[in-house]
Amino acid sequence: MTHYDAIVIGAGPAGAVAAHDLAKGGLTVALIEKHTLPRHKTCGGGIPTLTKNLLSLAEMGEVRDLSPDAFVECHVTQMRHTYNFDDPHLGEMNPDAEANPDDALALWMVQRSVFDNALAQRAAHAGADLREGLALKSLEIVKGKPVLVRAEGKNGSWEATADVVIGADGANGMTAKCVGLRKERSLAIAIEAEIPHTWGEGHPDLRPDVAHLEFGAIKLGYAWVFPKGDHINVGAGVFRPKRESGRGDSNVKEQLHKAIHDYLEMLGVPQEPGSLVYHAHPLPIWDGLDKIQTRDGKVLLVGDAAGLINPFFGDGIFHALTSGKIAARCVLEGDAKGYTKAISHEFKANFDAALRIAKIFYQWPHFAYRHGIKRPYATYTATKLLSGQVKFNEVSGRIIGRIRNAMRVDKKAGVVNNDEMPDAL
Ligand SMILES: Cc1cc2nc3c(=O)[nH]c(=O)nc-3n(C[C@H](O)[C@H](O)[C@H](O)COP(=O)(O)OP(=O)(O)OC[C@H]3O[C@@H](n4cnc5c(N)ncnc54)[C@H](O)[C@@H]3O)c2cc1C
């Protein structure tokens, strides 16, 4: 039976980057993916341009079709916000771009099928044994022995052993189930649809450099329209920090579908009801640090499998890449047992503070819209938070202070806010 130093389960961003770094570090690695690549992934595909720091772009550029030019479809520099499709606010991601050009203050828009495939091919190019169409079925851990990995695919079953298994198999990951990790997952729900689009049609702000966010139409969440090369990606998510998902809840589904439908109408690109193909997927929102490794360090979870979705923005690609790199680093340094500590160091304070702000923001969205999103420089701060240049725990005190002040101002002016102070304050 083949033995690898590491087997990575799932070739999304987290798994592909972990496999790449491990192979680059000289280890024997298998990267197994249940689908044949490229595969569709339900996602908006918006990532901070600072992602380039995680991807060794020079090296990607050396390989044809793997350079960012091949997978970045749009470069977003502005965010158009609305509340109940009204009161629009166009925010600059880098308001002082002329004086301080900084290409880190922007978003890349990618198609996940193309982006993920590029990352998986890069891992293979670095030496990982990429095996597509193979789904993990079980893991067997016996003290003092390597982990036995069993998978199945079209061509039958596959078995191999590894010193370490990295579970990068997403929100419904089998790896976690096999070893009893993350039993109490906090799942939110998001859906998206892709609509062919010719630039220049519809609302004047429907442009390849503008991302759209709508905050009033979804309870405890938001809707978006993201530009892509030849289409727009429109979606909506409910970020309920509870221990159940909105899946199967027909009211949630209806609300999300209606928001998407209304959004397209507002932007002057209406679609026939029933003509859209929706993709839905759970979002494993951060709800505090969970059990993301076995005690012996033989199995580590990364990305969505580890619940690393930012509870404020609902984004996960950047964090999937970051955690994949951290897992690989721990393994290469012979410190797989220290993985949870390393993840805690990177994410805990930031995401705990993001969760605290999210609870206020999504409960009082109109208040947050008027006093937060529409503030000068709010889009700039959001961009810095998205790319990790600023952490939520560094600004949460200031944000909460501003919320308190804004509430006092509203109260004096007689504005009704559901006026009690949010519990989270
Ligand atoms: C509607 C929606 C919109 C989103 N929009 C954004 C956005 O704009 N920006 C952003 O940053 N994040 C977004 N996210 C979140 C983002 O998609 C995830 O955080 C990200 O995909 C996590 O990457 P990952 O590598 O951990 O997991 P995934 O990308 O889910 O990859 C897991 C891989 O494992 C494979 N796999 C699963 N089970 C097995 C198995 N048993 N054996 C082998 N392989 C297996 C899967 O096929 C898949 O390829 C969105 C999510 C949703 C649902």
The ligand as a Gaussian input file, in Angstrom:
#p B3LYP/6-31G(d) Opt

LIG

0 1
 C      -23.232000      31.313000      -1.851000
 C      -21.860000      31.500000      -1.273000
 C      -21.116000      32.618000      -1.620000
 C      -19.833000      32.791000      -1.106000
 N      -19.129000      33.882000      -1.517000
 C      -17.870000      34.065000      -1.072000
 C      -17.085000      35.164000      -1.525000
 O      -17.504000      35.957000      -2.374000
 N      -15.834000      35.301000      -1.021000
 C      -15.310000      34.427000      -0.099000
 O      -14.180000      34.617000       0.333000
 N      -16.031000      33.371000       0.337000
 C      -17.270000      33.145000      -0.136000
 N      -17.981000      32.049000       0.272000
 C      -17.325000      31.077000       1.159000
 C      -16.322000      30.218000       0.373000
 O      -16.983000      29.617000      -0.720000
 C      -15.699000      29.148000       1.254000
 O      -15.289000      29.735000       2.455000
 C      -14.493000      28.488000       0.594000
 O      -14.900000      27.766000      -0.541000
 C      -13.787000      27.537000       1.564000
 O      -12.746000      26.867000       0.893000
 P      -12.317000      25.397000       1.354000
 O      -11.128000      25.034000       0.537000
 O      -12.208000      25.329000       2.815000
 O      -13.557000      24.460000       0.987000
 P      -14.289000      24.211000      -0.395000
 O      -14.031000      25.306000      -1.335000
 O      -15.689000      23.869000      -0.062000
 O      -13.565000      22.933000      -0.978000
 C      -13.775000      21.651000      -0.442000
 C      -13.409000      20.628000      -1.490000
 O      -13.473000      19.329000      -0.900000
 C      -14.097000      18.437000      -1.811000
 N      -14.665000      17.340000      -1.029000
 C      -15.764000      17.366000      -0.244000
 N      -15.961000      16.162000       0.319000
 C      -14.962000      15.364000      -0.116000
 C      -14.627000      13.998000       0.115000
 N      -15.368000      13.210000       0.919000
 N      -13.521000      13.489000      -0.479000
 C      -12.762000      14.268000      -1.304000
 N      -13.044000      15.559000      -1.571000
 C      -14.123000      16.107000      -0.970000
 C      -15.137000      19.310000      -2.497000
 O      -15.554000      18.750000      -3.731000
 C      -14.375000      20.627000      -2.667000
 O      -13.666000      20.675000      -3.875000
 C      -19.271000      31.841000      -0.213000
 C      -20.007000      30.716000       0.137000
 C      -21.286000      30.531000      -0.379000
 C      -22.069000      29.311000       0.007000

